[in-house]
């Protein structure tokens, strides 16, 4: 069975990842794509109030489960559009460990800070300052296969760039380069963590 392709969109809150993902679902016509968003996984969590330590543990488990869900969907041949915020180093390391790097097109979704702040205020459904807090963290690894700026391009234009780039993605992807740099021992492991 051929593994599915993973279009991995990484950017701050309010950067336009979900809008780009929705456009991709409309225009990608060479497979069946699923949009998996970390916000969707967070929305499935219980509504009762959690204390800080319990919430942090729940969020970490949620994100780890999210990463493994992406891997499982792709492993059986589904094409995936991932919508994520890699604002903590461990999130990137976990993704580099559990996702097959050759299947991932890693796309940086950028937006100027002042526009992020404006969008965040207009949305009203995010904690104030969240995008600004994530701004210097999300792209710190510095390596992508493709980058888009939603401050200068519409979500549709970004999606069209990704669609055009997807068939010619590099054989040594950004995920492969980052995995070699940050998780060299993962090269000897399969995605389940057993020796290959």
N, C-alpha and C positions, 0 to 999 in steps of 0.2 A: 504494500500500500504506500502510495506517495504521500508524504507529509504535506500539510497545507502551508500556504504562505502567510506570513505575519507582517502586517504593516503596523509598526509600532510608533504611535504619535506621542511624543513627550513634550510637555510644556507646562507652564504655570497654570493655576486656576485662572479662568476667564481669558485664556489665550486664544480660544477658538477651536480647540481640539475636537470637541463634540460636533461643532458645526462642520468642520472639515470631514469628520467621519461620516456624518449623514450625507454629505455630498458624494463621498466615495461610494457609499452604498447605492446611490442613484446612478453613478456613471461607470463603475467597474462592471464589465460585461464578459469577462473570461473566466468565471467561476462563481461560486456561491459564497459570499462574504458574510460574516457575522461581526457586529460591533460589540465588543466587550469593553465596558467602561468601569474603572475603579469606583466611580460614584455610584454606579448601579449596584455593585457589591456592597458598598457601605449602606445603601438604602435598604438592604434586606435585613439589617441588624435590628435587634429588639429596640423598642422605643423608650424603655425605662431609663432613667438617669443612671449613669455610671460614674463612679468616682474616678479620679484622674488615672491612678495606676491600673484599674480594671479596664478603663477605656483604652489606654495605651496598649495593653496586652491584647484586647479585642481587635484593635486596629491593625496591629502587627500580624495577628493570625489571619485576619481578613485579607490583607495584602498578600501574604504568603499563599493563601488559598486561591486568590485571584491569579497569581502567577502560574500556579499549577493547573488551574482551569484552562488558561490560555494554552499551556503545553499539551494538555489532554485533548482539547478540541483540535489543535493543529496535528497532533500525532495520528489521528484517525482520518486526516485528509481535509478537514475544514479550513477554509481561508478566513483569516481573522484580521479585523482592524482593532487595534488596542488603543485605548484612550487612557493615559496614565500621567502621573506626576512623580518623577523620580527626584524628589526633594531631599531624600535621605540616602546616603551612600549604600546602605544595606539593601535597599530596594533594587538598585541597579545590579549589585553583586548577586542577589537572589535570581533576578531575571537572567543574568549571564550564565548562571549555573543550571537553571531548569529549562531554558529555551534553546533549541538547536540554532546556533548562530547563523548557519547557512540559509535558514528559512526566514530570517528577520530582515526587513527593510526598516532601518532606524531613521525616523524623521523627526527633526527638531522643529517644534512649532514656536516661533518667536513672536513677540509683540512688544512695542515700546512701553515702558513702565507707566507713563502718563495715561496711555490708552487703557492699560490693564486696570488702573485705578478707576478710570471713568466707567469701564464696563462693570467692574465689581460693584460700584455704587449704584449703577442703573439696575443691576440684577437684584440686589438686595437680599440674596439668599446665601451669601458667603460672609464669613467673619471679616470685618473691616481690616485691611492690611494683610490679608492672606497672600494675595498675589505678590505684593511688595516683599513679604518675608521669603517667598519661594524664588524670587527673581534671580538672585545670585547663586542659588543652590541647584536648580533644575538642570542647567546646561554645563555644570562645572567639569564634567568628564571630557567635554570638548570634541567629540568625534561623532559624526552622523554620516549616513549615506546621502541624505538630502535634507535641506533646510528650507522652511517657508516662513514668511513674515505676514501675519494676518493684519498688521498695521498698514501694510502697503498693498496687499492682495486680498481679494475676497475669498471666502471659504471655497467657492467653486473653482476659482483660479488655482488655489493651492491643491485642491483635489485633482484637477487636470494635470498639474505638474507631476503629482505623485503617480497618477495613472500612466502618463507618458514615460516616466522613469522606471516603473516597476518591471517591465520586460527586460530591461538592460541593467538591472541591479548588479553590483560588482560581485565577482565570485568570492572575494575575501571581503565580507561585509564589515560594517562598523562594529557589529556585535562580535564578530570573530576577532577583530583587532583588540577590542576592549576586553574580551574574555582572556585573550593571550596575555594582556597587560595586567589585569586585575585578579584573574582566577586561573593561573597557569595549571594548577592541579586538575581543573575541570576537564582539560583536554583528555585525560585518561579515564574519565567517568562518562557513563551515559546519563540521561536525564533523571534516572531513578536513583543515581548515586552509587550504583554497583560497578565493580571493575569491568571494563569492556575487553 
